[in-house]
Amino acid sequence: MRILLIILASFILVACSNSQKRPNELTERELYEKSMEAIESENYFLAVETLQELENQYPFGTYSEQAQLEMIYAQYGAQELEGARASAERFIRLHPEHPNVDYAYYLKALSSYELGLSLVERYFADVESQRDPQPARDSFQELNELIQKFPESKYVSDARQRMIYLRDRLAYHEIHVANYYIKRHAYLAAANRGRNVVENYQGTKYVADGLAVMVEAYELLGQQDLADKSLAVLKANFPNHKQLVNGQFVHSGWAQQDRKSNSNVITLGLID
């Protein structure tokens, strides 16, 4: 009986060892299929780990190029956004003529796009306007690069829609900064920000706000001629703007706010 139990236990151990191969015992195809199963089940962290193992063991294998593309997507899915950008840049550098290289450009731009967002910003626009705009600028440029280099790519339509949103977002950031300058009584800087929106963000919903900033800033600077010109354009194109009441321009009130709040004084200017 004891011998039978020992034999049975041996069979079980052998079966388990055969059914659970370690990563370094898997073939190239098995590793690739494992990574694809992980991606399909949205287990992106496992997919990244498996694709890294695939590249380490088979750097010049049959699935090498495709695995590099899948790595970009897996890292993007796992929110390893800097890693996804680096992987995309590497793929573009190594395989500039690859038939799917446009996908690498697209995912690189999407990673920049996501870097500029946070969970809070997705729901609260006032927070979004205060975010560092550089990732949004990077994403805009990268999406534009995709469109210029691959006008027939299936990703162009989505890229254009995202660029529209990004232009709106960058314009909104400029208005936020302009209002901050008015609050700090830096009126010339505010006027320049407003003019930047009017000149460089045509088509966005913040052009009217840019004109309003210019009117207010120029009036506060005592440059009434420039203020009147900006006001005329505002009235002609956006007669229902919130700062036009019965045809008269109303200041935003930012300039009347105390430049030094209690928190600013207490923290010696570190806050606010």
PERAJO-V356153 format. One record per residue. N is the residue number from 1. PSI is psi in radians with two decimals (* if undefined). OMEGA is omega in degrees with one decimal (999 if undefined). Layout:
n = (N/N)
psi = (PSI/PSI)
omega = (OMEGA/OMEGA)
//
This chain:
n = (1/2/3/4/5/6/7/8/9/10/11/12/13/14/15/16/17/18/19/20/21/22/23/24/25/26/27/28/29/30/31/32/33/34/35/36/37/38/39/40/41/42/43/44/45/46/47/48/49/50/51/52/53/54/55/56/57/58/59/60/61/62/63/64/65/66/67/68/69/70/71/72/73/74/75/76/77/78/79/80/81/82/83/84/85/86/87/88/89/90/91/92/93/94/95/96/97/98/99/100/101/102/103/104/105/106/107/108/109/110/111/112/113/114/115/116/117/118/119/120/121/122/123/124/125/126/127/128/129/130/131/132/133/134/135/136/137/138/139/140/141/142/143/144/145/146/147/148/149/150/151/152/153/154/155/156/157/158/159/160/161/162/163/164/165/166/167/168/169/170/171/172/173/174/175/176/177/178/179/180/181/182/183/184/185/186/187/188/189/190/191/192/193/194/195/196/197/198/199/200/201/202/203/204/205/206/207/208/209/210/211/212/213/214/215/216/217/218/219/220/221/222/223/224/225/226/227/228/229/230/231/232/233/234/235/236/237/238/239/240/241/242/243/244/245/246/247/248/249/250/251/252/253/254/255/256/257/258/259/260/261/262/263/264/265/266/267/268/269/270/271/272)
psi = (-0.74/-0.72/-0.71/-0.70/-0.69/-0.75/-0.75/-0.76/-0.65/-0.76/-0.73/-0.77/-0.73/-0.73/-0.74/-0.72/-0.56/-0.57/-0.31/1.39/2.49/2.75/-0.69/-0.02/-0.12/2.58/2.97/-0.80/-0.69/-0.72/-0.75/-0.80/-0.64/-0.72/-0.66/-0.66/-0.67/-0.73/-0.76/-0.58/0.12/0.47/1.29/-0.54/-0.73/-0.67/-0.78/-0.81/-0.76/-0.70/-0.60/-0.71/-0.68/-0.78/-0.65/-0.71/-0.57/1.13/-0.39/0.51/-3.11/-0.62/0.16/-0.96/-0.78/-0.65/-0.61/-0.68/-0.76/-0.55/-0.71/-0.83/-0.72/-0.75/-0.67/-0.79/-0.60/0.05/0.47/1.23/-0.70/-0.69/-0.70/-0.73/-0.78/-0.73/-0.67/-0.78/-0.68/-0.77/-0.76/-0.69/-0.72/-0.53/1.05/-0.37/0.14/2.43/-0.37/0.42/-0.42/-0.52/-0.67/-0.74/-0.73/-0.84/-0.57/-0.80/-0.69/-0.63/-0.74/-0.72/-0.83/-0.54/-0.49/0.00/2.74/2.91/-0.70/-0.75/-0.47/-0.38/-0.29/1.82/-0.59/-0.59/-0.69/-0.67/-0.35/-0.07/2.60/2.11/-0.09/-0.79/-0.62/-0.72/-0.76/-0.81/-0.72/-0.80/-0.69/-0.66/-0.68/-0.66/-0.72/-0.80/-0.71/-0.69/-0.53/1.17/-0.36/0.07/2.55/-0.16/-0.06/-0.74/-0.83/-0.67/-0.73/-0.73/-0.71/-0.61/-0.64/-0.80/-0.76/-0.67/-0.73/-0.76/-0.75/-0.66/-0.73/-0.70/-0.72/-0.71/-0.70/-0.78/-0.70/-0.76/-0.64/-0.74/-0.68/-0.74/-0.63/0.11/0.43/1.27/-0.66/-0.75/-0.66/-0.78/-0.69/-0.67/-0.75/-0.75/-0.62/-0.71/-0.78/-0.69/-0.59/-0.11/0.68/2.45/-0.25/2.85/0.03/0.09/-0.72/-0.74/-0.62/-0.73/-0.72/-0.70/-0.75/-0.78/-0.89/-0.80/-0.75/-0.66/-0.74/-0.45/-0.17/0.25/1.31/-0.59/-0.81/-0.63/-0.76/-0.69/-0.77/-0.67/-0.67/-0.72/-0.69/-0.82/-0.70/-0.63/-0.45/1.13/-0.31/0.29/2.55/-0.39/0.15/1.96/1.98/0.67/-0.03/2.48/2.33/2.26/2.69/-0.48/-0.11/-0.67/-0.40/-0.18/2.49/2.25/-0.36/1.82/2.99/-0.75/-0.61/-0.77/-0.81/-0.68/0.21/0.66/0.03/-0.45/2.54/*)
omega = (180.0/179.8/178.7/179.3/179.0/179.8/-179.8/178.9/179.1/178.0/-179.4/-179.5/179.2/-179.3/-179.7/-178.6/179.8/-175.9/-178.4/179.2/172.7/-176.9/-177.5/176.6/-178.9/176.1/178.7/-178.9/179.8/177.9/-179.8/179.7/177.1/179.3/179.4/176.7/178.7/179.0/-179.6/178.2/178.7/172.9/-170.2/179.4/176.3/179.4/178.8/-179.3/-177.9/179.1/175.1/177.5/178.1/-179.4/179.9/-175.6/-175.0/-175.3/-179.8/-176.1/-178.0/-175.3/-171.8/-176.5/-179.7/178.7/177.9/176.2/-179.6/178.5/178.8/-178.3/-179.3/178.2/176.0/179.4/178.8/-178.2/170.0/-165.8/177.0/177.2/178.9/177.7/-179.6/179.4/178.6/179.0/178.9/-179.9/-180.0/-179.5/-175.8/-173.8/-175.9/-179.1/-179.5/-177.3/179.9/-177.9/177.1/177.4/177.9/176.8/-177.9/-179.1/175.2/179.1/178.7/178.7/175.2/179.2/-179.3/177.6/-178.8/-178.4/171.1/-179.1/-179.5/-175.5/-178.0/-174.6/-177.6/-173.9/-178.7/176.5/-178.1/-176.6/-177.3/-177.3/174.8/-175.0/-173.6/177.2/177.7/177.2/178.9/-178.5/179.2/-179.9/-178.5/175.6/177.2/177.4/177.3/-178.2/-178.3/-176.2/-175.6/-176.5/-179.8/-178.0/178.7/179.8/-175.0/-177.8/178.9/179.8/180.0/179.9/179.2/178.6/177.0/178.5/-177.5/177.0/176.9/-177.7/179.0/176.6/178.6/178.3/179.1/178.2/177.9/179.3/179.1/178.1/177.0/179.3/177.2/178.2/-179.7/179.0/174.7/-167.9/179.5/177.7/178.3/179.7/179.5/177.1/178.8/178.8/178.4/178.2/-178.2/-174.9/-170.4/-178.2/175.4/-179.6/176.3/-177.9/-177.1/177.2/178.9/177.9/177.1/177.3/179.3/176.6/179.8/179.2/-176.8/-177.5/-179.6/177.0/-179.9/175.8/-177.5/179.0/-171.7/-179.6/178.4/178.4/-179.5/178.9/179.2/-179.8/179.0/178.6/179.7/-179.5/-176.9/-173.5/-177.3/-175.4/-178.2/179.3/-174.4/-179.5/172.1/-179.3/-177.1/177.2/-179.7/-179.5/179.8/-179.8/-176.2/-177.3/-179.9/-175.8/-178.8/-179.4/-179.5/-178.0/-178.6/176.5/178.2/179.8/178.4/-179.1/-177.0/-176.2/179.4/174.9/-178.4/179.8/179.8/999)
//
